[in-house]
Amino acid sequence: MTWALTPSQGGWTLTLDGDAAPPAGFVLSWPSDAPAPGRTVIDSEPVTWDGLNLTIPANARRVEILR
């Protein structure tokens, strides 16, 4: 599994690659002292956060988080 979290215009982009595929997916936990994440899409599909946690399906390849 390889990943990269990079700043992008208006937010961040998380890219994922590799063969890891946990049955329940991955969880991205947002830092409690950071501004709350804004609109988020996983592979072009809008998603919602569960508090400060975002569940990312195992087959996801791109997560875009706007401020």
DAQUIVEN-V491602 format. One record per residue. RES is the residue in one small letter. SS is DSSP state (helix for helix, strand for strand, loop for the rest). PHI is phi in whole degrees, 0 to 359 (999 if undefined). NEAR is the number of other C-alpha atoms within 8 Angstrom. Layout:
{{RES/SS/PHI/NEAR} {RES/SS/PHI/NEAR}}
This chain:
{{m/loop/999/7} {t/strand/235/6} {w/strand/212/8} {a/strand/213/8} {l/strand/248/8} {t/strand/233/7} {p/strand/295/7} {s/strand/225/7} {q/loop/300/5} {g/loop/85/6} {g/strand/170/10} {w/strand/222/12} {t/strand/234/13} {l/strand/252/11} {t/strand/248/10} {l/strand/235/11} {d/strand/208/8} {g/loop/126/6} {d/loop/258/5} {a/loop/298/6} {a/loop/212/7} {p/loop/298/7} {p/loop/306/5} {a/loop/266/6} {g/loop/84/11} {f/strand/249/9} {v/strand/237/8} {l/strand/259/8} {s/strand/260/7} {w/loop/277/9} {p/loop/298/6} {s/loop/292/6} {d/loop/266/4} {a/loop/264/6} {p/loop/303/6} {a/loop/303/7} {p/loop/293/9} {g/loop/262/7} {r/loop/306/10} {t/strand/228/12} {v/strand/230/11} {i/strand/244/13} {d/loop/47/8} {s/loop/74/5} {e/strand/253/6} {p/strand/298/8} {v/strand/224/8} {t/loop/240/7} {w/loop/273/8} {d/strand/255/6} {g/loop/67/4} {l/loop/259/10} {n/strand/243/10} {l/strand/238/10} {t/strand/273/9} {i/strand/246/10} {p/loop/304/8} {a/loop/301/11} {n/loop/269/6} {a/loop/292/10} {r/loop/236/9} {r/strand/213/10} {v/strand/238/12} {e/strand/246/11} {i/strand/242/12} {l/strand/264/10} {r/loop/280/9}}
